Every structure is written in C-alpha cells, then in structure tokens.
Amino acid sequence: MPFQIPLIILAYWHSQKNVSTWLDILSSIIFIPLIGAFFIFITKGSQKNVEQNSKYVAIFSSLANFLLSLFLWYSFNNNIPD
C-alpha cells in the first residue's frame, strides 16, 4: 500500500529523542489528513478503482487521526501547570 510510507516516516520521526512528544502528536494530527488527501489526489486507474482506493485511504487516515487524538486526550494531564 503506498499510503504506508508516510506512516513509516512518522514512526521514525517519533522515535527521535530530541523532539517534543506533544509537538509530534499535534503535527501528526494536522498532517495525516493532508497526506491522505494527497494520496487520494494522485490515485489513478479506472473510476471504480479510484473510488475504492480513495475510500480506503480516507478511512485509514481518519482512523489514524482519531486514534492519535484519543491518545493525546488520554495522556493529557491538567494537574501540571505550565
């Protein structure tokens, strides 16, 4: 699947120790839908194939974004002042 490449890049980016975790998660929440839209835009083939692949990319990117949002919400600690 061609849409796994950005997730591999994001996984590598998250593995770096010198980058803030919250910034990574927020950036991923912003950029995953953009990456999904880009892959939908470049999908080629027959009309039926394009529709099916677009649905899969949209569902996958929405699910990944939702799971990251749940993780961010779960790990939020409002007892720590800035």
C-alpha positions in Angstrom: 0.0 0.0 0.0 1.5 3.4 -1.0 0.0 5.2 2.0 2.2 3.3 4.5 5.3 5.3 3.5 4.2 8.4 5.4 3.4 6.3 8.5 6.9 4.8 8.4 8.3 8.3 8.2 6.2 9.4 11.1 7.2 6.4 13.2 10.9 7.2 12.5 10.2 10.9 13.4 8.6 9.9 16.7 11.5 7.7 17.6 13.9 10.6 17.8 14.6 11.6 21.4 15.3 15.3 20.9 11.9 16.2 19.6 9.0 17.1 21.9 6.3 14.4 22.1 3.3 16.8 22.2 4.5 18.7 19.2 5.0 15.4 17.3 1.4 14.2 18.1 -0.1 17.6 17.2 1.8 17.8 14.0 0.8 14.3 13.1 -2.9 15.1 13.8 -2.6 18.0 11.4 -0.6 16.3 8.6 -2.2 12.9 8.4 -5.3 14.2 6.7 -3.2 16.3 4.3 -1.1 13.2 3.4 -4.3 11.2 2.9 -5.7 13.9 0.7 -2.5 13.9 -1.3 -2.7 10.2 -1.9 -6.4 10.5 -2.9 -5.4 13.2 -5.3 -2.7 11.1 -7.0 -4.7 7.9 -7.3 -5.0 6.7 -10.9 -6.8 3.9 -12.6 -10.4 3.1 -13.5 -13.2 5.1 -11.9 -14.2 2.1 -9.7 -10.6 1.5 -8.6 -10.1 5.2 -7.8 -13.3 5.3 -5.7 -12.4 2.1 -3.8 -8.8 3.2 -3.1 -10.0 6.7 -2.1 -12.4 5.2 0.4 -9.6 3.0 1.9 -7.2 5.9 2.2 -9.9 8.2 3.8 -10.9 5.5 6.3 -7.3 4.7 7.2 -6.2 8.3 7.6 -9.4 9.2 9.6 -8.8 6.2 11.9 -5.2 7.0 12.4 -6.1 10.6 13.2 -8.8 9.5 15.6 -6.5 7.1 17.5 -3.8 9.8 17.8 -6.5 12.2 19.2 -7.6 9.6 21.7 -4.0 9.0 22.8 -3.5 12.8 23.2 -6.7 13.2 25.2 -5.9 10.2 27.4 -2.3 11.3 28.2 -3.3 14.9 28.9 -2.5 15.9 32.5 -4.2 19.1 33.6 -2.6 18.9 37.1 0.8 20.1 35.7 0.9 23.9 35.3 2.9 25.4 32.5 
